[in-house]
């Protein structure tokens, strides 16, 4: 089962390119003759074609092919087979991508209930299904329900997969974004701090992943008026860029401007002028 590619960028879309569509269409016709509908090879081609349609924004065709794949899987494999649950999730993803939340949300809810019953709450596919449902709630404007569902999915992912698993990180990131959308900045900052601490521990403070997380956390603290924390983070950011690139590099200059900006907002005008005299 895949997370909806609109949810978490770490997973990305399965974009096979619109130029592949005619070949996939021909391959599907052949597969439907032999080995026949419902065969794993046929289901795989249906998924690839439907994803290609979706990438091309041909949503009606994507929904049709995903719907046929679901019907074939349920008939041949059974309603509770993992491949059937995955096909149901894929159809919900297509409705989500098309903005048809009246169809996507009930399918996501059904998929989650089925996954919990068949696979268990701690299975990675169940956690992915919960995250997909939360994203659909959020996209439909049901933000409180989205946050509740994300929080449960994150707790399940941390317990079952571990705090540093890619799926756990993805769910944590989407929860963080939902907190920010709801104006729950302190909770979003807490998650960003957790991400940064683990990135620094795992990669080192000068690793691009850690540096990117530090800059995003500093920006969030700055926007929230938590200027002392933003200053500390931007100072660390500048020190990293100076170590890596030297004082005259364009990235170092950008870090210097960010720090000068928060100095000015904190009323430390002399410090701002000293660090970025061009401003």
HUJORA-V969157 format. One line per field, one symbol per residue. ss: DSSP state (H for helix, E for strand, L for the rest). phi: phi as a letter, one per 20 degrees, with the letter a starting at -180 (. if undefined). burial: b if it has 16 or more other ideal C-beta (glycine too) atoms within 10 Angstrom, else e. Layout:
BEGIN
ss->???
phi->???
burial->???
END
This chain:
BEGIN
ss->LLLLLLLLLLLLLLLLLHHHHHHHHHHHHHHHHHHHLLLHHHHHHHHHHHHHHHHLLLHHHHHHHHHHHHHHHHHHHLLLLHHHHHHHHHHHHHHHHLLLHHHHHHHHHHHHHHHHHHLLLLLHHHHHHHHHHHHHHHHLLLHHHHHHHHHHHHHHHHHHLLLLLHHHHHHHHHHHHHHHHLLLHHHHHHHHHHHHHHHHHHHLLLLHHHHHHHHHHHHHHHHLLLHHHHHHHHHHHHHHHHHHHLLLLHHHHHHHHHHHHHHHHLLLHHHHHHHLLLL
phi->.dfgffecfgemeeeenffeggffffffgffffbeofnfgfffffgffffffgffemefffffffffffffffffeeofefgffffffffffgffgfemeffeffffffffffffffednfefgffffffffffffgffenefffffgfffffffffffedofdfgfffffffffgffgffemefffffgffffgfgffffedofefgfffffffffffffffenefffffgffffgffffffednfeffffffffffffffgffeneffffffebffe
burial->bbbbbebbeebeeeebeeebbeebeebbeebbeeeebbbeebbebbbbbbbbbbbbebbebbbebbbbbbebbbebbeeeeebbbbbbbbbbbbbbbbeebeebbebbebbbebbbebbebebbbbbbbbbbbbbbbbbbebbebbbebbbbbbebbbebbeeeeebbbbbbbbbbbbbbeeeebebbbebbbebbebbbeeeebeeeebbebbbebbbbbbebebbebbbebbbbbbebbbeeeeeeeeebbebbbbbbbbbeebebeebbeebbeee
END
